[in-house]
């Protein structure tokens, strides 16, 4: 194309967008404020171990999966270190209320049977529920990387139902409803608001077969970075954009903290829009109504995390993700600050490339409302005070108490603990209130919560989790939307499908 693009933000959205554009001949420059690229793919070192920050479980990476097909088209599949989860158990749930365990199996029929073992009278309902889940997803062209037609898509009647109502429509047992909603923190679920299609997408991605990155998710981020650089692009780290220059409704250049100027034909915002728009030298290039609308969109809730180094040969590696849940009737309350904490959490043992019988580390992610840290919101890293450190210690103790409830003697397995709060997530990712899933989707007002990748500035585009879908299964699809806004409708999808046909 003999065109160029500067991408502000080197997270999953920025890297995938940059890789696709690079593949199609656009000269790409990615600018990342942190010392390493990756966003939620980033990893950090503590106690001699590598801990991932966000992408703990990934969907769509099995052969034939949508994200795997994008990677095949880019030619990077053979560089990935993946470890498949399951199949007998992809998730293990524990409800403290009655001390019961539930196993979730891989595969559509296996999923039904694994839960019917605990709820035999609900087997027929589970079949209907899964039929409805797959029907929702089957109507989503982008999920299957199908070229988009000129017709308005026709979705099932369940598509925009609130997810809690969707589950209740098919499942009559109250406890099973809560069990089926166990993963709602992974998409920032709210009762009466989150649309059923978000739940359906995540369910299908995981039931079809989840994977983990072995050796650290940062390795995949580095793979995307290498791809961009090998195709003539540049990835700048440790240097934040501080000003975006505009003229005649066009972005002309961006200026970084280190006083470097980058000019390009296209500018792509791959960070939280609320952090990017204040960088514009002339705010009026975007309509005030547009900026106000984006400012008013609520964000999803955040999390408190524990990165635990385990004593050698003390805790066996778990080939699945596990969940601690408190009460069945609190399954939708993770985003509330008045419901107590922790209501539940996910924990898992990240795999090494050559994983043995025992795990060397564990990551615990407990959803948390911003209200819990609001009193320290004007502080910065390293200067939050002793009361903050004591509060984090108490939070960690609560999590460890819950773990000991499941695994007697668990504390004896722990060698060291590192903690991170919603403040850490906010400061590291630059997203409002440390939101895990970007903007919160509301089925009652989807116009408010759907953010197009195009803007009123002719050469300014958006990408990443704040546009349409979040997570590893959603952000790469949004990257295609962004790239096709530049390259042409169905341009990338036709390339992917043509590649698979040998064209």
Buried (B, 14 or more C-beta within 10 A) or exposed (E): EEBBBBBBBBBBBBBBBBBBBBBBEBBBBBBBBBEBBBBBBBBBEBBEBBBBBBBBBBBBBBEEBBBBBBBBBBEBBEBBBBBBBBEEBBBBBBBBEEEBEBBBBBBBEBBBEBBBEBBEEBEEBBBBBBEBBBBBBBBBEBBEBEBEEEEEEEBBEBBBBBBBEBBBBBBEBEBBBBBBBBBBBBBBBBBEBBBBBBBBBBBBBBBBBBBBBBBBBBBBBBBBBBBBBEBEBBBBBEBBBEBBBBEEBBBBBBBBEEEEEBEBBBBBBBBBBBBBBEBBBEEEBBEEEBBEBBEEBBBBBBBBBBBBBBEEEBBEBBBBBBBBBBBBEBBBBBBBBEBEBBBBBBBBBBBBEEBEEBBBBBBBBBBBBBBBBEEBEEBEEEEBEEEBEEBBEEBBEBBBEBBEEBEEEBEEBBBBBBBBBBBBBBBBBBBBBBBBBBBBBBBEEEEBBEBEBEBEBEBBBBBBBBBBBBBBBBBBBBBBBBBBBBBEEBBBBBBBBEBEEEE
